[in-house]
Structures are given as C-alpha cells and as structure tokens.
Amino acid sequence: MNLFVETNYESLNKHNEELCGDKVEIIRNEDSVIVVLADGLGSGVKANILATLTSKIIGTMLLNGAIIEEAVETIASTLPECKERGIAYSTFSILQIFKSGEVYLVEFDNPSVFLLKKGHFTDLQKQERKIHGKLVKESRFIATPGDMFIMISDGVIHAGIGGTLNLGWQWENVKEYIQRVYKPDVTAKNMSKLLLAVCDNLYMQKPGDDTTVVTVKVKEPVPVNIMVGPPVDRQQDSYVVHKFISEQGKKIVCGGTTSQIISRELGREIVTNFNYFNPSIPPTAEIEGIDLTTEGVLTIGKTLDYLKKYCSSKSTIKDILKLNQRDGASQLAKILIEQATKINFFVGRAMNPAHQNPELPLDLSIKLKLVKEMAKCLENMGKEVRVEYF
C-alpha cells in the first residue's frame, strides 16, 4: 500500500491581533507526512513565538528520527511552565501518517482529534503516559483510503462563548457538524473552510481566541497525465504519444495541435463541443480514451488562476464552487485539485505554427511559464509533480 496524504489548515487570528497564536507545521518525507498543531499560551506575538518554537522543534526532531519522548523532553526544557497559572506554555497535537497506512497520534492538552471513517466518527483507543511530567495521550492504528482526520485548537470549541452560545461550540457539537457536512469527495481544504466559517460566524467575525482547523485526508494515489504542445522533432510524435498513453491514470490533452497529433497517432476521431459555458474559455473536445481534451494557452492560464485562488488563504467557498462549472478550465482545475495526487506533464516545445513569430516566440514562452507556475502551485498543495520536455 502506498497512500497519499492530503493536508490543509485554516486559521482565524484573535480579534485585533496581527499574529496567530496557533502554528501548524506540515513535513513530508519519503515515508510519511508529519502534521504538528501547536497552540501557544495567550495570544499575539508571545503565543505565536511559543507555538512556532513548539511546532518547529517537534516536527524537525521527528523528521530526523527522534522519538516522542525526546521531542517532548526538549519542549519541556525549552518552554517551561507558566509559573502564574501552572500550565504549559504550549499545547500540541502530532499526527504522523506513513505511506504504508500506519498512523501515530500524540495529543497534549489540545482538543481530541476527530477521525471519520466513511463519514462516521470513530473512537480511538488511547494510552496515557507521563513524559517529563506531562500527561500525553498516544494512539497507533492503521488508516485506510477515505479516512479523514480533523485537528482543532481550543478556539474552535470556545467559539461563541458569552455571545451566540453560553458555553461555546462544544466538542460534541463540532463532531455532529463534521459528520453532517462530510461527503466522500470533500477535499481537506473544503472541510477546513466549512468548519472555520462556522466558528467565524459564532464569534460574529470578532474571534475571542486564535482558531485553527487542520484537515488530513488519506487517499488512494491517482496519477494524472497532461500532454501540452507538440514535440520539437516531429519524428518523436509517435514515441511521445505512446509514452503518454502507456502511463497509468487519467489522460488530459491541452491544445489544438496536440489533440490532432493524438488523434492521428491513435487513429481516433476528435469530436468538438460547440457549447461555450464560459465565453472567455474555448470549448472542449472529445477523443476516445482521453479523459479531457481542451484548448491550450487560454485554458491553461485560466486553470492556473483557479488553482492560485484555491490555494490562497483568502479563498472563499464561492471560489471553491466555481470548480463545478462545465468549461474546460474548471474541469481541469477540479481534476487537479480534487482527484490528482501525482501529475505528469508531457510538454512539447515546438512552436505553434498559428502563432509563430521568428523574433518573439511568445506562445511557447507563455506556455512554458504557465506549466512551470502550475507545477509549483500543485507542489505547494503537497502533490507529486514531474515535468518532461520533448
């Protein structure tokens, strides 16, 4: 088993604070993904520094092979207890998911992590033990595709205290809400945004505490292969097409000339759609065995816009819903965001004869720049990306 782990987190700063007192560290290596959520005591600069130190120290130590006892001991000696209140300067949750499916969860004074299996809450068996005077809860188990973990700071369960709700949004209420809005195809980002939007409303847009939601979704790997542009050497057309077709996973073709090469080499007809779902985006086409066939530069450019908006911390539920539109760019963005875990780009560097200008090969340079930006954006989303040029 070689699972893919999709991660996202969203935060609200305490009202009138520029810095968040919660800090999330996500570290990926060859074997696993480590997610650390630290909640610094208080709010503002001090809390931000405490949470940042905690998350960085734990994440880096675990990545370098340290055991949890060593990490907690380092935290305990680096960040002593607050003498006035007798409590830790920072609480934390650690989730490590190996590609094999093994999971290691550690919690210290943060609200319990939620685990949904097929949309239903699952209780985790936890062992309690003291490490350097701190009571830590540990769980070890096996994750399966579709499992969703939701980690929260206490700002979530404090939402609405003294305002819209007397006792805040209790842990049980959060659990019920998560189960209600869950859908099998919901992304980690969508779940984080939905949950945080409720907290923001309960706080009446004036959060009384730093509030963070981290969503982690375990998925089966889904490779997506995208062919963009014809090869420089026409003699390579057949080789590139058959290399592209032989790859596992979904097949997407971008560009009119590229579509014609695919059609010719595979002996399959191109059927053009004449429905303009968006006047600024050319219509798609259909080729047997190809999951999506689109126009080139305009569609890729608009797809990149959608990806950037989705990745932005300022993205809204409205931006996310745009992915459900039927134009080529929306369809391509939706596949890349919601389905793809590994993306292979097959990029041809031949000039487009329709746009050729011997002094300024603008179409080619724009295309290469768009692919490069798209690859970077997808990597920032935690996806594996490979770009081959022909």
Order of alpha helices (4+ residues) and beta strands (2+ residues): beta-beta-beta-alpha-alpha-beta-beta-beta-beta-beta-beta-beta-alpha-alpha-alpha-beta-beta-alpha-beta-alpha-beta-beta-beta-alpha-alpha-alpha-beta-alpha-beta
